[in-house]
Every structure is written in C-alpha cells, then in structure tokens.
Amino acid sequence: VTPATLRADMAGAGRKKPAGPPSRLWGTLSTIWQEKHWILFRAEYTYLVTALLWLAEIGINVWVIHRVAYTEIDWKAYMDEVEGVINGTYDYTELKGDTGPLVYPAGFVYIFTVLYYVTGHGVNIRLAQYIFAAFYLVTLLLVFRIYHRTQKVPPYVFFFMCCASYRIHSIFVLRLFNDPVAMLLLFGALNLFLDGHWTLGCGIYRQVCRLKTQGRSCE
C-alpha cells in the first residue's frame, strides 16, 4: 500500500455519510415542539390532547374509587327490581325497590340482570364501580372521537369536560346510575351515524330507548 493510497483511505473514512430524510415521527414531534404554545388552542391537536386526558382519566377513576366514599342511592333498588324478575315476577306493579316501583323498560332489566350476576347478586360494589369506570372510559373515547371528527372546539376545553368534573365521576363510579349505560349506547350510535352506518346506529339507539325511556317516546 502506497502512502498516497493510505491517505486517501483515511480521508474517506473521515467523511460522514449524508443524513437521510427525517422520519415521519421525528417530523411530527418537531412540529409539536415548535407549536407547543398552541397545542391547547388549535383543534388539529384534539387527538393528542384527548389521548393524554384519557390516560389521565384511568388514574383519576382508580383514585376516586379507592379514595372517595361510595354513595348508595339507586344501585340496591336496581338489584331488588332485577331480582324480582329473576324470581319470576313479570308484573310491573309488583316489581319494587328501596326507592319505589320499577319504571324503566325491559332493556334496563336485561342489562342490569347481567350486572346482577357479574357482581355477585349486586353485593360486590367495588367490582361494579370498576365496571362503570370502564363504561365511562369507553364513553369518553366515543365523545372525544366526535370532537376529533368535527375539530371545532379548542382542546383545553376537554380538561374541564372530564378531568375537572366531579359530577361526571360521581354519576359513573360513585352512584352507579343507569344513565352511564344509556350514554355509552347513545354516543356509540352517534359515532355510527357520523360514519354513515345508519341502520346499525338506529338499532343501537333503539336500545337506549329500551333502557331509559318510558312509553313510545323514541318511536
């Protein structure tokens, strides 16, 4: 090997290879960092903000279940009403709970019969709270998806809609009302309507009527 060849090889080794184009992920992260002051105000960042809030909500719900006292209002009455049907009573005038007679349609009975058995005849309140926390998280995803589709609301609003709302956590995981189940189905139907699945959406909306409303108000 001649000295000239050796010097040429060393010079070539010292040169850096030209960098390739930045990855798509890196480009996205770079854009987010450059526009970090606008993340809470621009609707195009709805997906990012709602994803972070949804993850935070998992921890918030666990904290609420373990740290805030459960309040008995209607859960025991629901279980008593369902138990009456399980025991063979189908006359609505005979189906009663602690808070009065059963006033909800058969869809309510079917859904809460499942919850009755899953929660050990309604006794395992902690398990029921976790089930309703799951209802809440799925409902929140469906609501966030609607806002992501429309992109009309600045993302900072979502914090007050979920994380900062005591009432919404109370309704879902501290009271165990039947409203959360109805809202889960309702927002599921709305998402299907937005996607153009009208038949399936109407079918699910019909179940909302069978769960919560009375008479022929949904027809």
N, C-alpha and C positions, 0 to 999 in steps of 0.2 A: 504494500500500500504506500503510495507516494504521499509526501506531506500535503500536496495540493488536494488530493482526494480526501485525506483526513480532515482538512479544514472545511471542505465543502460539506462533509457528513455532519460535522459539529454545528455548522451554521444552519443546516436543515433541521437538526434536532432541536435547535433553539427557537425555531419559529413555531408559533402557536397556530393550531388549526382554526380557521374561521368559525365563529359560533353560528350554529344553525338558528332558524327562526324560533322565537319563544313559544312555549307550549300554550295551548288554549287556556289551561287552568291558570298558568302564570299570568297570562294577559288579563284574565278576569280578575284575579287577585290584585293585580297592579291597578286596574281601573277602579276597583272598590276602594283601594287605599287612597288613590288620588281624589276620589269623590266622597271620602269618609264623612265629610261635614254635611253631605246631602242625603245620606242613607235613610235617615228618619223622615225625610220630607219628599222624596221622589218615589212615585208609585211603582216605578220599574224595579225597586228594591223590595217590593212586597214579599216576594218568595223568600229572600234571605232573612228579613226581619221576622216573618211569621214562623220560619223554621226554628230560629233561635228561641222565640217565645214559646213554641210548642214543647221544645226540650225543657225549657224552664218550668213549664206547667206540670211536667211529670214530677219534678221535685216538690213543687208547691202543693200538689194534691196529696202526695205522701205525707208531707209535713202537716197539712190540715187534718188528715185522717188520724194521725197519731197525737197531735198537739191540741186540737180544738174539740171540745166535747160534742158528741153526737146528741141531737135533739129529737126525741120521739114525737112525731106529730101524726103521720098517716101510715107509716110502714106496718105497724101492728094491725091497724084496721084493714089494710090491703090483704095481709096474710089471713086474717079472720074471714074476710069475704071469699077469698080463693079457697080456703079450707072448707067453707060451706059447699061450694061447687064440687070439690073433690069428694066430699062425703055424700053427694047425691042430691043436693038441693038445687033445683033449677028455677025455682020461683023467685023472681027478683024481689018480691015483697018480703021474702023470708031471709034474704041474704043481707047480713048486717055486720058492722064492725064497731070498734070503740067510738068512732066519730059519726055513726049513723048508717043508713042503708047504702047498699051498692048502687051507684048512679052511673057507672061507666059501662060502655058496651062490652060485648063478648071478647073483642080483641085484647082489652085490658086483662080479662080473666086468663086468657091463653098465655100471654106474655108473663104475667106475674105468677102463674102456676109453675112455669119453668124456674123462675127466681125462687119460688117457694121450695122446690125440691133441691135446687143448687145450694141454697143457703141453710140446709138442714131444717126445713119447715119454718123458715124465716127467723131462726134463732141466731144464726151466725151474722151478726150485724157488721162486723169488720169485713167479712168477705163481701157482703152486699155493698159496702162502701167502695171497695176496690172495683167491683163490677161497674158501679155507677161512675167511678173515676174513669174507667175505660170508655164508657158511654160519652163522657164529657170530652175526652181527648179525641175520639173519632168525630164527634160533633164539631169540635174546634177545627179539625182538619177540613171538614166539609165547608165550614164558614170561611176559613182562610182561602180555600180554593175558589170560592165565589169572588172574593175580593181580588185575588190574583188574576182571575179572568177579566174582571172589569177594569182594574187599575185606575180607579177614580179617587181612592182615599189615601192620604199620606200615611206611611207605615207607623208613625208614632202613635196614631190613634189606637192601634191594636193592643198596646200595652194596657190602656185604660179599659178596653173591652174584655180582657181576660185576666191578666195577672193582678191588676189592681182592683178587681171587682170581688168584694166579699160576697155579694148576693149570689153571683153565679156559682161560686163554690159551695155556698150554703144550700142552694136548691139541689145541686147534684149529689154531693158527698156527705152533707150533714143532715139532710131532711129525707132523702130518698123518695122524693115525689115521683109521680108518674109522668110529669112534664118532660123530664130529660129523655125518656124513651120516645115520646111523641116528637120532640125537636130533632132527635137523631134521624128519625124516619123522614121528617119534613125536609130537612136540609139535604138528605140523600136524594129525595125526589126533586128538589130544586136543581141539584147538580145534574141529574139526568135530563131535566128539561133544557138546561143550558147546552148539554151535549147532543140534544136533538132526539133523545130516547123517550119519546112522549108516552108510548104505551106502557113501558116499564115504570116510568116516572109516575104515571097516573095510578098504576097498580100499587105502588108504594104509598102514594098519597092517600089512597083508599084505606090503607091500613092505619094511617094516622087518624082517620075518621072513626075507624072501628076501635081505636084505643082510647080516644079522649072525648069525642063529641057525643052529643045525645040527639036522638030523633033522626031527621032526614036533612040535617043542616049541610052535609057535604054532597048531597046528590043534586 
